[in-house]
Amino acid sequence: MRSYRELFRTPEFTPFFLSGSVQTIARTMSGLALGTLVYRATESPLLSAVSMFGSSLVQVLGATFLLSAADRLPPRAALTTLPLLFAAATAALALPGLPVWGIFAIVLAKGLVESVGGGVRWGLLNEILSKDGYLLGRSVFNMMTGLMQIAGYATGGALVALLSPRASLLLAAALYVLGAVVVRLGLTRRPPRTTGRPSATATWRANALLWSSAPRRQVYLALWIPNGLVVGCESLYVSYAPDSAGTLFACAALGMLTGDVLVGRLLPPRLRPRLGFPLLLLLAVPYVPFLLRPPLPLAAAAVTLASVGFGASLVQQERLMALTPDTLAGQALGLDSAGRLTMQGVAAALAGSVAQLTSPASAMTAMATGSVAVTLLLMVAARRTERAPAKVPERLS
């Protein structure tokens, strides 16, 4: 599968794609609205950052106890139910007079449910598309994420400015409902990929198998840590530039879109594996000078350039699928999604804490420097693994 036309002619891909697009707009609008709402109420960079990315903090619990459900739930039923739950949670966040602790309780509960959704979603994509079409399909989803984030942040920023954060939250809830309707009407019923009941034991056993391979471990760490630390930088946009955060988020989405087009469509397959680590370095380096507090045009340009580096995730996800048996594809992708989101939540909390003690600009530079250091360490580890003898493939008993 080599063209977008061929991709969208694949049965079920278009409704699957449209549902994801609508939910991405809902997620970005609600995140910006919630971060603004909390910052106006508390004037705390930490609480604002955690309100936007705090749902990611509990992804580790889902990955530990619930992730076996990703391959054991009927995909259409799961992907219809989840956005309805998100709609209810988002509408609840818009309630007037909701205390800050109530906001965080809802955010964390939503994150626990989301930990299963990533595995179900990407495992189903692996079924809808052929093996040679997965990278192109995932790149289109990442490109869509960039475009929808631009639309979501622009719309959300306008609604926050013209109306209120609560109005933006209510519209996001309605979009989640629309996403559920598209899934229900556009996808066919499929059986679960794996038999048996979801359980913590099954989750632990499969996670242990996935983690037992040194090459897979390194792919997971490269997917989670450098990119998560840079999301810590993004979580400070509201406190760094309260009146222009929507602009910075939109520029980040534009850069991510560019990176995904470059990696998913323009780069020849033989070059992609070589660019994973250079793209991770690009992701972090433009944030290092933020200590000098560049003016908004320079900051926007730096954010756009840096976000091209998010294309590294496509390279790493393609390698992850090459290293993983088909029966574990949903859980492997779910573990990737849960791990990345967890790291993003941890990084947002860490960045907010540093910003609380110093300044948002200083915290952004610190997070970016940490991302560069981790990427260099992973490069060294990957070279050592390449020189090590290959092991016999594992099996899940």
C-alpha positions in Angstrom: 0.0 0.0 0.0 1.8 3.1 -1.3 -0.8 5.9 -1.8 -3.4 7.8 0.2 -6.0 7.0 -2.4 -5.5 3.3 -1.9 -5.5 3.8 1.9 -8.9 5.6 1.9 -10.4 2.9 -0.5 -9.7 0.3 2.2 -13.1 -0.7 3.8 -13.8 0.8 7.2 -10.7 3.1 7.2 -12.6 6.3 6.4 -15.1 6.1 9.2 -12.4 5.0 11.6 -10.3 8.0 10.5 -13.3 10.4 10.7 -14.1 9.3 14.2 -10.5 9.8 15.3 -10.5 13.3 13.7 -13.6 14.4 15.6 -12.3 13.1 18.9 -8.9 14.8 18.4 -10.6 18.2 18.0 -12.6 17.5 21.1 -9.5 16.5 23.1 -7.5 19.6 22.1 -10.4 22.0 22.7 -11.2 20.6 26.1 -7.5 20.5 27.1 -6.9 24.2 26.3 -10.2 25.2 27.9 -9.5 23.2 31.1 -5.9 24.5 31.4 -7.1 28.1 31.0 -10.0 27.6 33.4 -7.6 26.2 36.1 -4.9 28.8 35.5 -7.5 31.7 35.8 -8.7 30.2 39.1 -5.3 29.4 40.7 -2.6 31.3 38.7 -0.5 28.1 39.2 1.7 26.8 36.3 1.8 23.4 38.0 -2.0 23.0 38.4 -2.6 24.3 34.9 -0.1 21.9 33.4 -1.4 18.9 35.3 -5.0 19.8 34.4 -4.2 19.6 30.7 -2.0 16.4 30.9 -2.9 14.9 34.3 -5.1 12.2 32.8 -1.9 10.7 31.4 -0.5 10.2 34.9 -2.9 7.3 35.5 -2.1 5.6 32.2 0.5 3.5 34.1 -2.3 2.0 36.2 -4.3 1.0 33.1 -1.1 -0.4 31.5 -0.5 -2.5 34.6 -4.0 -3.8 35.3 -6.3 -3.2 32.4 -4.3 -3.4 29.1 -5.1 -7.1 28.4 -8.6 -5.8 27.5 -7.2 -4.1 24.4 -7.1 -7.5 22.6 -10.1 -9.1 24.4 -12.9 -6.5 23.8 -15.0 -6.3 20.7 -13.4 -3.3 18.9 -16.6 -1.6 17.7 -18.4 -1.8 21.0 -15.3 -0.5 22.9 -14.7 2.4 20.5 -18.4 3.4 20.7 -18.5 3.3 24.5 -15.3 5.1 25.2 -16.1 8.4 23.6 -19.5 8.5 25.3 -17.7 8.2 28.6 -15.3 11.0 27.6 -18.3 13.1 26.6 -19.9 12.7 30.0 -16.6 13.5 31.8 -16.0 16.6 29.6 -19.5 17.9 30.3 -19.0 17.3 34.0 -15.9 19.5 33.9 -18.0 22.4 32.6 -20.2 22.4 35.7 -20.1 25.8 37.4 -18.7 25.8 40.9 -16.8 22.5 40.5 -13.9 22.6 42.9 -10.3 22.1 41.7 -10.1 18.7 43.5 -13.3 17.6 41.6 -11.7 18.6 38.3 -8.6 16.5 39.0 -10.7 13.5 40.1 -12.6 13.6 36.8 -9.4 14.1 34.8 -7.7 11.1 36.4 -10.7 8.9 36.0 -10.8 9.8 32.3 -7.2 8.9 31.9 -7.7 5.4 33.4 -10.4 4.7 30.7 -8.1 6.2 28.0 -5.4 3.7 28.8 -7.4 0.9 27.3 -8.6 3.0 24.3 -5.2 3.4 22.7 -4.6 -0.4 22.5 -8.1 -1.1 21.1 -7.8 1.7 18.5 -4.4 1.0 17.1 -4.9 -2.8 17.3 -8.0 -2.4 15.1 -6.0 -0.2 12.7 -3.5 -3.1 12.4 -6.5 -5.3 11.4 -8.1 -2.9 9.0 -4.9 -2.4 7.1 -2.4 -4.8 5.6 1.1 -5.1 7.1 2.6 -2.9 4.4 -0.1 -0.3 5.0 0.3 0.2 8.7 3.0 2.9 8.6 1.2 4.9 5.9 -2.1 4.6 7.9 -0.5 5.6 11.2 1.3 8.5 9.5 -2.1 9.7 8.1 -3.5 9.5 11.6 -0.6 11.5 12.9 -1.0 14.1 10.2 -4.7 14.2 11.0 -3.8 14.8 14.6 -1.7 17.8 13.6 -4.4 19.3 11.5 -7.2 18.6 14.0 -5.0 20.0 16.8 -4.5 23.2 14.8 -8.3 23.4 14.3 -9.0 22.5 17.8 -6.6 24.9 19.4 -7.7 27.7 17.1 -11.4 27.0 17.7 -10.8 26.5 21.4 -8.8 29.6 21.7 -11.5 31.7 20.0 -14.2 30.2 22.2 -12.2 30.8 25.3 -11.6 34.4 24.3 -15.1 35.2 23.0 -17.3 33.1 25.3 -15.8 31.1 28.1 -13.8 27.9 28.8 -17.0 26.2 29.8 -18.6 26.8 26.4 -15.6 25.2 24.8 -15.8 22.2 27.1 -19.5 21.6 26.2 -18.8 21.8 22.5 -16.0 19.2 23.0 -18.5 16.9 24.8 -20.8 17.1 21.8 -18.0 16.2 19.4 -17.2 13.1 21.5 -20.8 12.0 21.0 -20.5 12.6 17.3 -17.3 10.4 17.2 -19.2 7.6 18.9 -22.0 7.8 16.4 -19.5 7.6 13.4 -17.9 4.4 14.9 -21.2 2.7 15.5 -22.5 3.4 12.0 -19.3 3.0 10.1 -17.5 0.0 11.5 -18.6 -3.7 11.3 -18.6 -6.0 14.3 -15.4 -7.9 14.8 -14.5 -10.6 17.4 -11.8 -9.8 19.9 -8.3 -10.6 18.7 -7.6 -12.9 21.7 -9.9 -15.2 23.7 -10.2 -15.2 27.4 -11.3 -12.6 30.0 -9.3 -9.4 30.6 -7.4 -9.7 33.8 -4.5 -8.1 35.6 -2.6 -11.5 35.4 -3.0 -11.6 31.6 -1.9 -8.0 31.4 1.2 -8.6 33.5 2.2 -11.8 31.6 2.0 -10.1 28.1 3.7 -6.9 29.3 6.5 -9.0 30.8 6.9 -10.8 27.5 6.9 -7.5 25.5 9.5 -6.0 28.0 11.8 -9.1 28.0 13.3 -8.2 24.6 16.1 -5.7 24.7 15.3 -4.2 21.2 11.7 -3.8 22.2 12.6 -2.2 25.5 14.8 0.4 23.7 12.0 1.2 21.2 9.6 1.7 24.1 12.0 4.0 26.0 12.6 6.0 22.8 8.9 6.4 22.3 8.2 7.4 25.9 10.9 9.5 27.4 12.4 12.0 25.0 9.0 12.9 23.5 7.4 13.0 27.0 9.9 15.5 28.3 9.2 17.8 25.4 5.5 17.5 26.1 6.5 18.9 29.5 7.7 22.0 27.6 4.3 22.2 25.8 2.4 21.9 29.1 3.9 25.3 30.1 2.6 27.2 27.1 -0.3 28.6 29.1 1.9 30.0 31.9 4.7 31.0 29.5 2.4 33.1 27.2 -1.1 33.2 28.7 -2.5 35.3 25.9 -0.8 33.4 23.1 -0.9 29.8 24.2 -3.3 28.8 21.4 -0.8 30.1 18.9 2.0 28.1 20.3 -0.1 24.9 20.5 -1.2 25.4 16.8 2.4 25.9 15.7 3.4 22.7 17.5 0.6 20.9 15.7 1.8 22.3 12.4 5.3 21.1 13.0 4.1 17.6 13.9 2.0 17.5 10.8 5.1 18.4 8.7 7.2 15.7 10.4 4.5 13.1 9.8 4.2 13.9 6.1 8.0 13.9 5.8 8.5 10.5 7.5 5.3 8.8 6.4 5.1 9.8 2.7 8.3 11.4 1.5 11.2 9.6 3.0 12.2 6.3 1.2 11.9 3.2 3.4 15.6 2.6 3.4 16.3 6.0 5.1 13.6 5.9 7.8 15.4 3.7 10.3 18.4 6.0 10.3 16.5 9.1 11.2 14.8 8.0 14.4 17.4 9.4 16.8 18.2 12.6 14.8 14.5 13.4 14.8 14.4 13.0 18.6 17.3 15.4 18.9 15.4 17.9 16.7 12.4 17.5 18.9 14.3 18.9 21.9 17.1 21.2 20.8 15.0 24.2 19.7 13.5 24.5 23.2 16.9 24.9 24.9 17.2 28.7 24.1 13.8 29.4 25.8 15.7 30.3 28.9 16.4 33.6 27.1 12.6 34.2 26.7 12.5 34.7 22.9 9.7 37.0 21.6 6.5 35.3 20.4 7.5 35.1 16.6 10.8 33.4 17.4 9.2 31.1 20.0 6.5 30.1 17.5 9.2 29.3 14.9 11.2 27.3 17.4 8.1 25.3 18.5 7.2 24.6 14.9 10.7 23.3 14.0 11.0 21.2 17.2 7.6 19.5 16.6 8.8 18.1 13.2 10.8 15.7 15.4 7.6 14.0 16.5 7.9 12.1 13.2 10.4 9.9 15.1 7.4 8.1 16.6 6.5 6.6 13.2 10.0 5.2 12.7 9.9 3.6 16.2 6.3 2.3 15.9 7.2 0.6 12.6 10.1 -1.1 14.3 7.9 -2.1 17.3 5.5 -3.9 15.0 8.3 -5.7 13.2 9.5 -7.0 16.6 6.0 -8.0 17.9 3.9 -11.1 17.2 0.4 -10.4 15.7 -1.5 -11.8 18.6 0.1 -9.1 20.9 -0.2 -6.2 18.5 -3.1 -4.5 20.4 -1.4 -4.8 23.7 2.0 -3.8 22.3 0.5 -0.7 20.8 -1.6 -0.1 23.9 1.6 -0.3 26.1 3.2 2.2 23.8 0.2 4.6 24.0 -0.1 4.2 27.8 3.6 4.5 28.4 3.9 7.7 26.3 0.9 9.3 27.9 2.0 8.4 31.4 5.4 9.9 30.7 3.7 13.0 29.3 1.7 13.4 32.5 4.8 12.8 34.7 6.8 15.3 32.6 3.9 17.9 32.8 3.9 17.6 36.6 7.7 17.8 36.7 7.8 20.8 34.4 5.1 22.5 36.3 6.9 21.9 39.6 10.2 23.4 38.2 8.3 26.3 36.7 6.7 26.9 40.1 10.1 27.2 41.7 11.9 29.0 38.9 10.0 30.2 35.8 8.2 28.6 32.8 11.1 29.6 30.5 13.7 28.0 32.8 11.6 24.8 33.2 11.3 24.5 29.4 15.0 24.7 28.9 15.6 22.1 31.7 13.1 19.6 30.2 14.6 20.0 26.7 18.1 19.5 28.0 17.0 16.3 29.7 15.4 15.0 26.5 18.6 15.5 24.6 20.6 13.6 27.2 18.2 10.7 27.2 18.3 10.5 23.4 22.1 10.3 23.4 22.1 7.5 26.0 19.5 5.5 24.0 21.6 6.0 20.8 24.6 4.3 22.6 22.4 1.5 23.9 20.9 0.8 20.5 24.4 0.5 18.9 25.4 -2.1 21.6 22.2 -4.1 21.0 22.8 -4.2 17.3 26.2 -5.8 17.9 24.8 -8.4 20.3 23.8 -11.9 18.9 20.1 -12.4 18.1 17.9 -14.3 20.5 15.3 -17.0 19.8 11.8 -15.4 19.4 9.6 -15.5 22.5 6.1 -17.1 22.8 3.2 -16.3 25.1 2.2 -19.5 26.8 
